[in-house]
Amino acid sequence: MTEINAQKVFIINILADADDRVFNPIFSDNNQIIRIPFLCQNNKISQEALNYLFKELN
């Protein structure tokens, strides 16, 4: 993060591991690393995941 002067890093899982998994991002202790549990669930793109990413990136 230091080399590229990043304030946040996202670790994004593409597919949900279960069809009923709740979208719940996981934050590191300092909130600089954010794990996104999935982008796709039930064979479609999750609008909730996209909305969250767009909000965080702006």
Secondary structure, 3 states (H helix, E strand, C coil): CCCCCCCCEEEECCECCCCCCCCCCEECCCCCEEEECCCEECCEECHHHHHHHHHHHC
